[in-house]
Amino acid sequence: MLEIAQPDQAAPAQVQAYAAEVNTQSHGSLRLHFNDAWRQGEIGFEKNTLEDVTRRRVPGAWVGVRSLDLIGVTSFQPLLAPLLVDSHDVQDRIFSEGIPLEMARGLEGHGLVSVAVLPGPMRKVLGVRRPFREPVDFWGADLGVQGGDIPEATAKALGATFTRMTSGVTLAGLDAYEQQVDSIFGRFYGLEAKYVTANVNLWPAAMTVVLNEAVYRELTDAQREVLRTAATTAIPEALDAARTEDVSAVAKLCGQGVAFPASSDLQLAALRKAVQPVYDEIAAGDPGSAGMLDRLANLKADVAAGPDLSACPTPAAGSGRGSFPEGTYEMVLDNDARWQCPGGPRQGTPGRRSWFSLEVGGGQVTIRQRVDSQTAPKEVAYNGVYSRLHDHVRINSLDAKWSFDGTELRLSDMTGGSCGDTVIWTTKPWVRRADSAQPGASVVPDGTYETVLSPGDRHLCDGQLGEYLLNRELFVPEDHPRTWYLNFTLDGGVVTEHESEVSRTAIARMGWVGSYRVHGNTFELTDLRSTANYPAGTDRRGPMTATFTFVGKTLTLKPVGSWRCESRVLWTRHPWTLVKRAP
């Protein structure tokens, strides 16, 4: 068991993927155990953690590679050159060529061994009171930063001052903060800062798992080989996790009213010119850094991908809205359409047809095919997971617009896959099989729903350990009757709940924010986070699953499985009335 220090309450999905690979490949004989909240609240938490590993106070840790130059390791600085690695496509290519493992050799001589380098989400600019799209926006601004020399040098090059930030600190006194969107949501920053520049991706939040060198040498050859092999086999899942994190977090921030203004091409060019001194500083600091900067720049040009763009799309009429519709779909395709793609596998006999079924459910999609004949063996043609953002759906590395009219599911404008993928997914509509729709399985409309809890309802959980939220005072004195007026809004996978003790029309405070999913006749709440005690002492709940009926304007939820008492009362005690449909 290797104890790994980590600064948060839970390790990132990328690090967890690596830990799972270590466990699998060692058949359970070698495992990583995370020591949570290590050095939490300290401004120098990353440097101090690295020193703890060096001095063997803890065997290992994961840290952002941006912090390594704090202990004199500069080999990762080219990866962090501002606005260079500004898309997941470029980051994917860098990791596929093993470049981060080359950079990890820079740890030699520092008492540490990097056993894995993992990709991360994009670090963006969060504007507290205004968007930050061009150099003039940064002049004289106070930019919150984390990590080592590169964030500081970037702030100076842009004409900003900087403040070093601890994990989870408030935004008080800041004008902007360089941060990834999932952390912006998780720290509730979206409730007080309303601008994230959509296409200014400063650098990837890549991370490394390091061990004390002596600890590493004490492992057996077989154990060290497991650590090395797992570092490679975990990369595909880690890359997917980084992409998914950015997409899903944007959807949640959109639900909090955060805007994603984009920089123009001219503004991006001005930003790149302004940060050129950082490149010069990187090139001068290490003999190999200048060559690595050129290598990454050439690789980026070869990928030919623009900066990733985060956005809250406005669905057009008839486009996808609400939950991605689950069920089983069918489609028949002429084999000739598949033979039009240059190269790649061309299945089926020209002039004949193939039959496909698409199964959507539980966050997974599977395509099965019968080639040339309806009686041919059914084969799995595609299997993956999906996530959605308004009128777009992401299926593994594929991204497409979707629409559903109750019978036909249509996908269009697909990117990220091969010609063959595009032909199968988008050439013809997928028709939902009649027997796949369950009774009561209509999509719950996006919009705002209301209900009321009586004073008696609010005392139903009294005396139960940890159940206190129903009786906390919101706006009125304790001797008020304290009827609770509740509403929640469903918007493209994001749910926000508000509470008031004054009236239905009074300004309400946000109580919970999270995600929801509708599949079959099931309504699922996930990743719910209480904002009642913001910024400290927040409560998280979910997933919570309920069956539902939606008749007219009335939504009734019935809990499935074990729910906490307060959650049952708040969400399922009384029916909810749809008072405003989403446009």
C-alpha positions as CSV (number, residue, x, y, z in Angstrom):
1,M,0.0,0.0,0.0
2,L,1.5,3.3,-1.1
3,E,0.2,6.3,0.7
4,I,-0.3,9.2,-1.7
5,A,-0.8,12.7,-0.4
6,Q,-3.4,14.8,-2.3
7,P,-4.7,18.3,-1.6
8,D,-8.4,17.8,-2.2
9,Q,-11.2,15.7,-0.7
10,A,-11.1,13.3,-3.6
11,A,-8.4,12.6,-6.1
12,P,-9.1,13.7,-9.7
13,A,-10.6,11.1,-12.1
14,Q,-7.2,10.9,-14.0
15,V,-5.3,9.9,-10.8
16,Q,-8.1,7.5,-9.9
17,A,-7.8,5.9,-13.3
18,Y,-4.1,5.4,-12.7
19,A,-4.7,4.0,-9.2
20,A,-7.2,1.5,-10.7
21,E,-4.7,0.4,-13.4
22,V,-2.1,-0.2,-10.7
23,N,-4.5,-2.3,-8.7
24,T,-5.6,-4.3,-11.8
25,Q,-2.2,-5.0,-13.2
26,S,-0.8,-6.0,-9.8
27,H,-3.9,-8.2,-9.1
28,G,-4.4,-6.2,-6.0
29,S,-1.0,-6.7,-4.5
30,L,0.0,-3.1,-5.0
31,R,-2.4,-0.3,-4.3
32,L,-2.4,3.5,-3.9
33,H,-4.1,4.9,-0.8
34,F,-4.9,8.6,-0.9
35,N,-4.3,10.8,2.2
36,D,-6.9,13.5,1.5
37,A,-6.7,17.3,2.2
38,W,-3.0,17.2,2.5
39,R,-1.6,20.7,3.3
40,Q,-5.1,22.1,2.5
41,G,-5.5,25.8,3.1
42,E,-1.7,26.6,2.8
43,I,-0.6,29.0,0.1
44,G,2.5,26.9,-0.6
45,F,0.6,23.6,-0.4
46,E,2.2,22.1,-3.6
47,K,5.8,23.0,-2.8
48,N,5.4,21.9,0.8
49,T,3.9,18.6,-0.3
50,L,6.8,18.0,-2.7
51,E,9.2,18.7,0.2
52,D,7.2,16.3,2.4
53,V,7.8,13.5,-0.2
54,T,11.4,14.4,-0.6
55,R,11.9,14.2,3.2
56,R,9.8,10.9,3.4
57,R,7.1,12.4,5.6
58,V,4.8,10.7,3.1
59,P,5.8,8.1,0.5
60,G,4.2,9.9,-2.5
61,A,1.9,12.6,-3.8
62,W,0.2,13.8,-6.9
63,V,0.7,17.5,-7.8
64,G,0.2,19.7,-10.8
65,V,3.3,19.8,-13.0
66,R,3.0,23.6,-12.9
67,S,4.4,23.4,-9.3
68,L,7.6,21.5,-10.1
69,D,9.7,24.5,-10.9
70,L,9.2,25.5,-7.2
71,I,11.8,22.8,-6.4
72,G,14.0,23.6,-9.4
73,V,12.5,21.2,-12.0
74,T,11.9,23.2,-15.1
75,S,11.6,20.4,-17.7
76,F,7.8,20.7,-17.7
77,Q,7.7,24.5,-18.4
78,P,7.4,24.2,-22.2
79,L,4.1,22.2,-21.6
80,L,2.9,25.3,-19.6
81,A,3.9,28.0,-22.0
82,P,0.8,30.2,-22.1
83,L,-1.7,29.7,-24.9
84,L,0.5,27.0,-26.5
85,V,-1.2,23.7,-25.5
86,D,-4.7,25.2,-25.8
87,S,-6.8,22.3,-26.9
88,H,-7.4,18.7,-25.8
89,D,-6.6,17.6,-29.4
90,V,-3.0,19.0,-29.0
91,Q,-2.7,17.6,-25.4
92,D,-3.9,14.2,-26.7
93,R,-1.1,14.2,-29.4
94,I,1.5,15.2,-26.8
95,F,0.6,12.3,-24.5
96,S,0.3,9.8,-27.4
97,E,3.9,10.6,-28.3
98,G,5.2,10.1,-24.8
99,I,6.5,13.6,-24.4
100,P,5.5,14.1,-20.8
101,L,7.4,11.0,-19.8
102,E,10.5,12.6,-21.4
103,M,9.9,15.7,-19.3
104,A,9.6,13.6,-16.2
105,R,13.4,12.8,-16.4
106,G,14.0,16.3,-15.1
107,L,13.1,15.1,-11.6
108,E,16.4,13.1,-11.5
109,G,18.6,14.4,-8.8
110,H,15.8,15.9,-6.8
111,G,15.0,12.9,-4.6
112,L,11.8,12.2,-6.4
113,V,10.6,9.7,-9.1
114,S,7.7,10.5,-11.4
115,V,5.8,7.2,-11.8
116,A,3.0,8.8,-13.9
117,V,2.3,12.0,-15.8
118,L,-1.4,12.5,-16.6
119,P,-3.4,15.0,-18.7
120,G,-5.7,17.6,-17.2
121,P,-8.4,20.0,-18.1
122,M,-7.7,23.5,-19.5
123,R,-6.9,26.4,-17.1
124,K,-9.0,29.3,-18.1
125,V,-9.5,32.9,-16.9
126,L,-12.4,33.6,-14.5
127,G,-13.4,37.2,-14.5
128,V,-15.1,38.4,-11.3
129,R,-16.7,41.5,-12.5
130,R,-15.9,41.6,-16.2
131,P,-14.5,39.3,-19.0
132,F,-10.8,39.1,-19.7
133,R,-10.4,38.8,-23.5
134,E,-7.3,41.0,-24.4
135,P,-4.2,42.4,-22.8
136,V,-5.7,45.7,-21.8
137,D,-8.2,43.8,-19.6
138,F,-5.3,42.5,-17.5
139,W,-3.5,45.9,-17.0
140,G,-3.4,46.6,-13.3
141,A,-5.8,43.7,-12.5
142,D,-5.1,41.3,-9.5
143,L,-4.9,37.8,-11.0
144,G,-5.2,34.8,-8.6
145,V,-2.7,32.1,-9.5
146,Q,-1.5,28.7,-8.3
147,G,1.6,26.7,-9.1
148,G,5.1,27.9,-9.9
149,D,7.0,30.4,-12.0
150,I,4.9,30.3,-15.2
151,P,1.6,31.6,-13.8
152,E,3.5,34.4,-12.1
153,A,5.5,35.3,-15.2
154,T,2.3,35.2,-17.3
155,A,0.5,37.7,-15.0
156,K,3.5,40.0,-15.2
157,A,3.7,39.8,-19.0
158,L,0.0,40.7,-19.2
159,G,0.5,43.7,-16.9
160,A,-1.3,42.3,-14.0
161,T,-0.4,41.8,-10.3
162,F,-0.8,38.4,-8.9
163,T,-2.0,36.8,-5.7
164,R,-1.0,33.2,-4.8
165,M,-4.1,31.2,-3.9
166,T,-4.7,28.4,-1.5
167,S,-7.1,25.6,-2.4
168,G,-10.8,26.7,-2.0
169,V,-10.1,30.3,-1.0
170,T,-12.7,32.9,-1.7
171,L,-12.4,35.4,-4.5
172,A,-12.4,38.5,-2.2
173,G,-10.1,41.2,-3.6
174,L,-9.4,39.5,-6.9
175,D,-10.3,40.7,-10.4
176,A,-9.6,37.4,-12.1
177,Y,-8.5,33.9,-11.3
178,E,-6.7,31.3,-13.5
179,Q,-8.6,28.1,-12.8
180,Q,-10.2,25.1,-14.5
181,V,-14.0,25.1,-15.0
182,D,-14.7,22.1,-12.7
183,S,-13.0,23.8,-9.8
184,I,-14.9,27.0,-10.6
185,F,-18.1,25.1,-10.2
186,G,-17.0,22.9,-7.3
187,R,-15.8,25.9,-5.2
188,F,-19.1,27.8,-6.0
189,Y,-17.2,30.6,-7.7
190,G,-19.9,30.8,-10.3
191,L,-22.2,32.3,-7.8
192,E,-20.1,35.4,-7.5
193,A,-18.1,35.6,-10.7
194,K,-19.9,35.5,-14.0
195,Y,-17.4,35.4,-16.8
196,V,-15.1,32.7,-18.1
197,T,-13.3,33.5,-21.3
198,A,-14.4,30.8,-23.7
199,N,-11.3,30.3,-25.8
200,V,-8.4,31.6,-23.7
201,N,-6.9,28.3,-22.5
202,L,-3.7,29.2,-20.6
203,W,-2.2,25.7,-20.2
204,P,-3.4,22.2,-19.4
205,A,-3.6,21.3,-15.7
206,A,-1.5,18.2,-16.2
207,M,-0.5,16.3,-13.1
208,T,2.1,13.9,-11.9
209,V,2.3,11.1,-9.3
210,V,5.7,11.2,-7.6
211,L,7.3,8.9,-5.1
212,N,10.2,9.4,-2.8
213,E,13.3,8.0,-4.6
214,A,14.3,5.8,-1.7
215,V,10.7,4.4,-1.5
216,Y,10.7,3.7,-5.2
217,R,14.1,1.9,-5.0
218,E,12.7,-0.3,-2.2
219,L,10.0,-1.7,-4.4
220,T,10.6,-4.9,-6.3
221,D,11.3,-4.9,-10.0
222,A,7.8,-6.3,-10.7
223,Q,6.2,-3.5,-8.6
224,R,8.1,-0.8,-10.4
225,E,7.1,-2.3,-13.8
226,V,3.5,-2.2,-12.7
227,L,3.8,1.5,-11.9
228,R,5.4,2.2,-15.3
229,T,3.0,0.1,-17.3
230,A,-0.1,1.5,-15.5
231,A,1.1,5.1,-16.3
232,T,0.8,4.2,-20.0
233,T,-2.4,2.2,-20.0
234,A,-4.3,4.8,-17.9
235,I,-3.7,7.6,-20.4
236,P,-6.7,7.0,-22.7
237,E,-9.2,7.0,-19.8
238,A,-7.4,10.0,-18.3
239,L,-7.6,11.9,-21.6
240,D,-11.4,11.2,-21.8
241,A,-11.8,12.3,-18.2
242,A,-10.1,15.6,-18.9
243,R,-12.3,16.3,-21.9
244,T,-15.5,15.2,-20.0
245,E,-14.6,17.3,-17.0
246,D,-14.4,20.5,-19.1
247,V,-17.7,19.7,-21.0
248,S,-19.8,18.7,-18.0
249,A,-18.5,21.6,-15.8
250,V,-19.4,24.2,-18.4
251,A,-23.0,22.8,-18.5
252,K,-23.2,23.3,-14.7
253,L,-21.8,26.8,-14.8
254,C,-24.3,27.7,-17.5
255,G,-27.0,26.7,-15.1
256,Q,-25.6,29.2,-12.6
257,G,-25.8,32.1,-15.1
258,V,-22.0,32.2,-15.9
259,A,-21.3,33.7,-19.4
260,F,-18.6,32.4,-21.7
261,P,-17.5,35.4,-23.9
262,A,-14.9,34.6,-26.5
263,S,-11.8,36.5,-27.6
264,S,-11.6,37.4,-31.3
265,D,-8.7,36.2,-33.4
266,L,-7.1,39.7,-33.1
267,Q,-7.5,39.6,-29.3
268,L,-6.0,36.1,-29.1
269,A,-3.1,37.3,-31.3
270,A,-2.5,40.3,-29.0
271,L,-2.5,38.0,-26.0
272,R,0.1,35.7,-27.6
273,K,2.3,38.6,-28.4
274,A,2.0,39.9,-24.9
275,V,3.1,36.6,-23.3
276,Q,6.2,36.2,-25.6
277,P,8.5,37.2,-22.7
278,V,7.4,34.0,-20.9
279,Y,8.5,31.9,-23.8
280,D,11.9,33.7,-23.9
281,E,12.2,33.1,-20.1
282,I,11.5,29.4,-20.6
283,A,13.9,29.0,-23.5
284,A,16.7,30.7,-21.5
285,G,16.2,28.7,-18.3
286,D,17.0,25.2,-19.5
287,P,19.2,23.9,-22.3
288,G,16.6,21.6,-23.7
289,S,13.6,23.9,-23.3
290,A,14.1,26.0,-26.4
291,G,14.1,22.8,-28.6
292,M,11.0,21.4,-26.7
293,L,9.1,24.7,-27.3
294,D,9.8,24.4,-31.0
295,R,8.8,20.7,-31.0
296,L,5.5,21.4,-29.3
297,A,4.8,24.3,-31.6
298,N,5.4,22.1,-34.7
299,L,3.2,19.4,-33.2
300,K,0.4,21.9,-32.6
301,A,0.7,23.1,-36.2
302,D,0.5,19.5,-37.4
303,V,-2.6,18.9,-35.4
304,A,-4.1,22.1,-36.8
305,A,-6.7,22.5,-34.0
306,G,-7.8,25.9,-32.7
307,P,-8.2,26.6,-29.0
308,D,-11.0,24.6,-27.4
309,L,-14.2,26.8,-27.1
310,S,-16.5,26.6,-24.1
311,A,-20.0,27.8,-24.7
312,C,-23.6,27.7,-23.5
313,P,-25.3,27.0,-26.9
314,T,-28.8,28.3,-27.6
315,P,-30.7,25.4,-29.1
316,A,-32.4,26.2,-32.4
317,A,-36.1,25.2,-33.0
318,G,-36.4,21.4,-33.0
319,S,-32.9,20.8,-31.6
320,G,-32.1,18.6,-28.7
321,R,-33.3,19.8,-25.3
322,G,-33.8,18.1,-22.0
323,S,-32.3,14.6,-21.4
324,F,-30.8,12.7,-24.2
325,P,-33.6,10.3,-25.1
326,E,-32.9,6.7,-24.0
327,G,-34.3,3.6,-25.7
328,T,-33.5,1.3,-28.6
329,Y,-33.3,2.7,-32.2
330,E,-33.0,1.1,-35.6
331,M,-31.6,2.2,-38.9
332,V,-30.9,0.5,-42.3
333,L,-28.0,1.8,-44.4
334,D,-26.8,1.1,-47.9
335,N,-23.3,-0.4,-47.9
336,D,-22.4,1.9,-50.7
337,A,-22.4,4.8,-48.3
338,R,-19.7,3.2,-46.2
339,W,-17.6,2.4,-49.3
340,Q,-17.4,6.1,-50.1
341,C,-15.0,6.7,-47.3
342,P,-11.3,6.7,-48.4
343,G,-9.2,4.1,-46.6
344,G,-10.4,2.5,-43.4
345,P,-12.4,-0.8,-43.1
346,R,-15.2,-1.0,-45.7
347,Q,-17.7,-3.6,-44.4
348,G,-20.5,-5.1,-46.4
349,T,-21.0,-6.0,-50.0
350,P,-21.5,-3.1,-52.4
351,G,-25.1,-2.8,-53.6
352,R,-26.5,-4.5,-50.5
353,R,-27.6,-3.1,-47.1
354,S,-26.8,-3.5,-43.4
355,W,-29.1,-3.3,-40.4
356,F,-28.1,-1.4,-37.3
357,S,-29.6,-1.0,-33.7
358,L,-28.6,1.7,-31.3
359,E,-29.1,1.2,-27.6
360,V,-29.0,4.3,-25.4
361,G,-29.3,3.9,-21.6
362,G,-27.5,4.5,-18.3
363,G,-25.0,6.8,-19.8
364,Q,-23.8,4.2,-22.3
365,V,-24.4,3.7,-26.1
366,T,-24.0,0.5,-28.1
367,I,-24.4,0.0,-31.8
368,R,-25.0,-3.5,-33.1
369,Q,-25.0,-4.4,-36.8
370,R,-26.1,-7.2,-39.1
371,V,-24.0,-6.9,-42.3
372,D,-25.6,-7.7,-45.7
373,S,-28.7,-9.5,-44.3
374,Q,-31.2,-9.3,-41.5
375,T,-30.4,-12.9,-40.6
376,A,-26.6,-12.3,-40.4
377,P,-25.0,-12.6,-36.9
378,K,-25.4,-9.5,-34.8
379,E,-22.0,-7.9,-34.0
380,V,-21.1,-5.0,-31.7
381,A,-19.9,-2.2,-34.0
382,Y,-19.5,0.6,-31.4
383,N,-19.6,0.8,-27.6
384,G,-19.0,3.9,-25.5
385,V,-20.2,6.5,-23.0
386,Y,-22.0,9.7,-23.6
387,S,-22.4,13.2,-22.1
388,R,-24.5,16.1,-23.4
389,L,-24.5,19.9,-23.3
390,H,-27.8,21.3,-24.6
391,D,-28.0,20.5,-28.3
392,H,-24.7,18.6,-28.4
393,V,-23.8,15.1,-27.4
394,R,-20.3,13.7,-26.8
395,I,-19.9,10.0,-27.4
396,N,-16.3,9.0,-26.4
397,S,-14.3,11.3,-28.8
398,L,-17.3,12.0,-31.1
399,D,-19.2,15.3,-30.9
400,A,-22.4,16.0,-32.7
401,K,-25.6,18.0,-32.7
402,W,-28.8,16.0,-31.9
403,S,-32.5,16.4,-32.2
404,F,-35.4,14.2,-31.3
405,D,-39.1,14.5,-32.3
406,G,-40.4,11.7,-30.1
407,T,-39.7,9.0,-32.7
408,E,-36.6,9.9,-34.7
409,L,-33.2,10.7,-33.2
410,R,-31.0,12.7,-35.7
411,L,-27.3,13.4,-35.3
412,S,-25.4,16.0,-37.5
413,D,-22.3,18.1,-37.7
414,M,-20.2,15.3,-36.2
415,T,-16.5,15.8,-35.4
416,G,-13.8,13.8,-33.7
417,G,-14.2,10.5,-35.6
418,S,-13.5,8.8,-38.9
419,C,-15.5,9.1,-42.1
420,G,-17.0,5.7,-41.3
421,D,-18.2,6.9,-37.9
422,T,-19.9,9.9,-39.5
423,V,-21.6,7.8,-42.2
424,I,-23.1,5.4,-39.6
425,W,-24.1,8.0,-37.0
426,T,-25.4,10.8,-39.2
427,T,-26.5,9.6,-42.7
428,K,-30.0,8.6,-41.7
429,P,-32.2,9.2,-38.7
430,W,-32.4,6.5,-36.0
431,V,-36.0,5.5,-35.4
432,R,-37.0,4.5,-31.8
433,R,-38.5,1.1,-31.6
434,A,-42.0,1.3,-30.2
435,D,-41.4,-1.3,-27.5
436,S,-38.5,0.6,-26.1
437,A,-40.7,3.4,-24.6
438,Q,-41.9,2.6,-21.1
439,P,-45.1,3.8,-19.7
440,G,-44.6,7.2,-18.2
441,A,-41.3,7.6,-20.0
442,S,-41.9,11.0,-21.5
443,V,-39.1,13.5,-21.2
444,V,-39.6,15.8,-18.2
445,P,-39.8,19.3,-19.7
446,D,-37.1,21.8,-18.9
447,G,-38.4,24.7,-16.9
448,T,-39.3,25.9,-13.4
449,Y,-41.3,23.8,-10.9
450,E,-42.8,24.9,-7.6
451,T,-44.0,23.3,-4.4
452,V,-44.6,24.3,-0.7
453,L,-43.5,22.7,2.5
454,S,-45.6,23.4,5.6
455,P,-44.0,24.1,9.0
456,G,-45.0,20.5,10.0
457,D,-43.2,19.1,6.9
458,R,-40.1,20.9,8.1
459,H,-40.1,19.0,11.4
460,L,-40.5,15.5,9.9
461,C,-36.7,14.9,10.3
462,D,-36.2,16.4,13.7
463,G,-34.0,14.3,16.0
464,Q,-32.3,12.4,13.2
465,L,-28.5,12.6,13.2
466,G,-27.2,15.2,10.7
467,E,-30.7,16.2,9.5
468,Y,-30.9,20.0,10.2
469,L,-31.2,21.8,6.9
470,L,-35.0,21.8,6.8
471,N,-35.1,23.9,10.0
472,R,-32.3,26.4,9.4
473,E,-33.5,30.0,9.4
474,L,-33.4,31.7,6.0
475,F,-34.8,35.2,6.1
476,V,-37.3,35.5,8.9
477,P,-37.3,35.4,12.8
478,E,-37.7,32.0,14.5
479,D,-41.2,32.7,15.7
480,H,-42.5,33.1,12.0
481,P,-44.7,30.2,10.9
482,R,-41.9,29.4,8.4
483,T,-43.7,27.9,5.5
484,W,-41.1,27.0,2.9
485,Y,-41.7,28.0,-0.7
486,L,-39.5,25.9,-3.0
487,N,-38.8,25.9,-6.7
488,F,-36.3,24.2,-8.9
489,T,-35.2,24.8,-12.5
490,L,-34.2,22.1,-15.0
491,D,-32.1,23.4,-17.8
492,G,-30.3,21.0,-20.1
493,G,-29.0,18.6,-17.5
494,V,-28.4,21.2,-14.7
495,V,-30.8,21.5,-11.7
496,T,-30.8,24.5,-9.4
497,E,-33.1,24.7,-6.3
498,H,-34.2,27.9,-4.6
499,E,-35.9,28.5,-1.2
500,S,-37.9,31.3,0.4
501,E,-39.8,31.7,3.7
502,V,-41.5,34.9,2.6
503,S,-43.7,34.1,-0.4
504,R,-43.7,32.4,-3.8
505,T,-42.8,35.6,-5.5
506,A,-40.1,36.8,-3.1
507,I,-36.5,36.7,-4.0
508,A,-35.3,33.2,-3.0
509,R,-31.8,32.0,-2.1
510,M,-30.2,29.1,-3.9
511,G,-30.3,25.9,-1.8
512,W,-28.9,23.2,-4.1
513,V,-27.2,22.9,-7.5
514,G,-26.3,19.8,-9.4
515,S,-27.2,17.6,-12.3
516,Y,-30.2,15.5,-13.3
517,R,-30.9,12.8,-15.8
518,V,-34.2,11.3,-17.1
519,H,-34.1,7.7,-18.5
520,G,-37.2,5.5,-19.0
521,N,-39.5,6.3,-16.1
522,T,-36.6,7.2,-13.8
523,F,-35.5,10.7,-12.6
524,E,-32.0,10.8,-11.2
525,L,-30.4,13.6,-9.2
526,T,-26.6,13.6,-9.2
527,D,-23.7,15.6,-7.7
528,L,-26.1,17.8,-5.6
529,R,-24.2,20.4,-3.6
530,S,-25.8,22.6,-0.9
531,T,-25.0,26.3,-1.0
532,A,-26.7,27.0,2.3
533,N,-23.5,27.4,4.3
534,Y,-21.3,28.8,1.5
535,P,-18.4,29.1,1.4
536,A,-17.7,26.6,4.2
537,G,-19.4,23.5,5.5
538,T,-21.2,22.6,2.2
539,D,-23.2,19.4,1.9
540,R,-23.1,17.0,-1.1
541,R,-25.7,14.4,-1.9
542,G,-26.4,12.0,-4.7
543,P,-27.0,10.1,-6.8
544,M,-30.7,9.9,-5.8
545,T,-33.0,7.9,-8.0
546,A,-36.8,8.3,-8.2
547,T,-39.6,7.0,-10.4
548,F,-41.7,9.8,-11.8
549,T,-45.0,10.7,-13.4
550,F,-45.6,13.9,-15.3
551,V,-49.3,14.6,-16.1
552,G,-50.4,18.0,-17.4
553,K,-48.2,20.3,-15.4
554,T,-47.7,18.1,-12.3
555,L,-44.4,16.2,-11.7
556,T,-44.5,13.6,-8.9
557,L,-41.3,11.9,-7.7
558,K,-41.2,8.6,-5.7
559,P,-37.9,7.7,-4.1
560,V,-36.1,4.5,-5.1
561,G,-33.7,3.0,-2.7
562,S,-32.2,4.8,0.4
563,W,-32.7,8.6,0.6
564,R,-31.8,10.8,3.5
565,C,-34.9,12.0,5.4
566,E,-34.4,15.7,4.4
567,S,-33.9,14.8,0.8
568,R,-37.2,12.8,0.7
569,V,-39.1,15.6,2.3
570,L,-37.6,18.3,0.1
571,W,-37.8,16.5,-3.3
572,T,-40.6,14.0,-3.0
573,R,-43.0,15.0,-0.1
574,H,-45.4,16.9,-2.4
575,P,-45.9,17.0,-6.2
576,W,-44.2,19.8,-8.2
577,T,-46.1,22.1,-10.5
578,L,-44.5,23.3,-13.8
579,V,-45.0,27.1,-13.7
580,K,-42.7,28.1,-16.6
581,R,-41.4,26.0,-19.5
582,A,-38.0,26.7,-20.8
583,P,-38.1,28.6,-24.2
